[in-house]
């Protein structure tokens, strides 16, 4: 079992990013578990209120995976909320942030 709770998937190739996320999901979610403990959100579409309710609401699943696609488009309020509450959020959640960027973009 992976002990890490936050993952970043970076790349320009959609298929490679999808493969990486699928691999993480298989390692994190037991095969017998339902897909109900996986939630996918897009950075352009999710706002502060939705993120806050997502992580402050009760989950019937023991653990869940939350994937943020297009993470570079998350607004400042959302980023601040995630940053300020990450210790509480990762108690019952795995976070995967996907970026459609070249790795070298982040080294600048």
C-alpha positions in Angstrom: 0.0 0.0 0.0 1.3 3.4 -0.8 1.9 5.7 2.2 1.9 8.9 0.2 -1.4 10.8 0.0 -0.7 13.6 -2.6 0.4 12.9 -6.2 1.2 15.2 -9.1 0.9 13.9 -12.7 2.7 16.2 -15.2 3.0 15.8 -19.0 1.9 16.9 -22.4 0.7 13.5 -23.6 -2.9 12.8 -22.5 -2.5 9.0 -22.8 0.6 9.0 -20.6 -1.2 11.1 -17.9 -4.2 8.8 -18.1 -2.1 5.7 -17.7 -0.3 7.2 -14.7 -3.6 8.2 -13.0 -5.1 4.7 -13.8 -2.0 3.1 -12.3 -2.3 5.1 -9.1 -6.0 4.4 -8.8 -5.4 0.6 -9.1 -2.8 0.8 -6.4 -4.9 3.0 -4.1 -8.4 1.5 -4.5 -8.8 -2.2 -3.7 -10.3 -4.2 -6.6 -13.4 -5.2 -4.6 -14.2 -1.6 -3.8 -16.7 0.4 -5.8 -15.9 3.4 -8.0 -17.9 5.6 -5.6 -14.7 6.5 -3.7 -13.3 8.2 -6.8 -14.2 11.7 -7.7 -12.9 13.8 -10.6 -13.0 17.6 -10.8 -11.8 20.0 -13.4 -9.8 23.1 -12.4 -11.8 25.4 -14.6 -15.1 24.2 -13.2 -14.6 23.8 -9.4 -15.0 26.8 -7.1 -14.3 27.4 -3.5 -17.7 26.5 -2.2 -17.7 23.1 -4.0 -14.2 22.3 -2.7 -15.1 23.2 0.8 -18.3 21.1 0.8 -16.4 18.3 -0.8 -13.9 18.0 2.0 -16.0 19.1 4.9 -18.9 16.8 4.1 -19.2 13.3 5.5 -18.0 10.4 3.3 -19.5 7.0 3.7 -16.4 5.5 2.1 -13.4 4.9 4.4 -11.0 6.6 2.0 -11.5 8.2 -1.4 -9.4 9.5 -4.3 -10.0 13.0 -5.5 -8.5 13.9 -8.9 -8.1 17.5 -10.0 -7.7 17.6 -13.8 -6.5 20.9 -15.3 -5.0 21.8 -12.0 -3.2 24.8 -13.3 -6.7 26.4 -13.7 -7.6 26.1 -10.0 -8.5 29.5 -8.7 -6.6 31.2 -5.8 -9.3 30.6 -3.2 -9.3 26.8 -4.0 -5.5 26.6 -3.9 -5.4 28.5 -0.6 -8.1 26.2 0.9 -6.3 23.1 -0.1 -2.9 24.4 1.1 -4.3 25.6 4.5 -6.2 22.3 5.1 -4.1 19.7 3.5 -3.3 17.9 6.8 -7.0 17.4 7.5 -7.9 16.6 3.9 -5.4 13.8 3.5 -6.6 11.9 6.5 -9.3 10.3 4.4 -8.4 11.4 0.9 -5.8 10.7 -1.7 -5.2 13.8 -3.9 -4.1 13.6 -7.5 -3.3 16.8 -9.3 -3.0 16.6 -13.1 -1.1 19.2 -15.1 -1.0 19.4 -18.9 2.4 20.9 -18.9 5.9 19.9 -19.8 8.0 19.0 -16.7 10.6 21.7 -17.6 7.8 24.3 -17.3 7.9 23.8 -13.6 11.7 24.1 -13.3 11.8 27.7 -14.3 
